[in-house]
Amino acid sequence: MSTWNYRVLATKTDEGIYLQVHEVYYTNGVPDGYTEKPITIESDTLKGIRWQISKIKKCLGEPILWAGDKFPQEYKEDE
């Protein structure tokens, strides 16, 4: 079964680590892909924006994942 949610992804740049929220896709509960670009907060209703923000808040309680070659390994802030 395929599902998705929002997750914070870490990207290493020349300036350091950059964190962004992306849609992450799962197959049988295992992360197997993510959107190329981070999400934007937008909707045609205020209710839709509230829903999106609630899902973003939820993802902040989940482990951060690496983007790129290390995906879906967990990022540890002391790395």
N, C-alpha and C positions, 0 to 999 in steps of 0.2 A: 504494500500500500504506500502511495506517495503522499507526503504532507509537506508543509512548510511552516516556518515561523520567522520572527525577527531574531537576529543574534548580532552581538558585537564581534567584529572581525578586526584583527590586528595586522597591520601591514608595516614592514620594515622599510624605511626610506633612508636616504643619506643623512637626514636631519634627526632620525630616531624612529620611534614607534608611533604610528598613527592609528587611531581607533575610529571605526565607523560602523553604523548599523546597516545591515544588509538583510535581504530575504535569504534564508537558507532552506534548501530543499532536502528532504529525507526520503529514503526508500527503506521500508521495514525498520524505521526508527534510527537509521544510520545516516548522518549528514553526507550527501554526495554531490552537492553543488550549491552555488550561491549566485546572486545577481552581480553582474559586472560593476555596476554603479551602486553606491549607497542609496538608501531610500530618501525620499523627501516627504515631508508631512503635507498632505493635500487631500482634499475631498470636496465633493459638491455640497456637503452638509456639515454643520458643526458637530452633529452626532457622529459622523464618519471620522472627523478629526479626533474627537474624544476617544473613539474606539482604537484608532491607530496609536495614540499616545499611551493608552492603557497597555497595549501590546508591547510598545517600546519599553515602558517601565518594567514589565514582566521580564523582558530579555536582559535587563541590567542585573538580575539575580542569577543568571546562568553563567557558566564559565565562558570566557572569551576564547574564540577560536582563531587560529592563524588563517590568513588568506594566502593565496598563492600555492607554492609547492608544498608547504607544510599543512595545508588544509586536509582534514579537519582536526589536526592536533590541537590540544588546548594551549593557549598562550598563558604563560606565568609572568606576572608583572616584574619579577626579579631577573628575567632572562636578559 
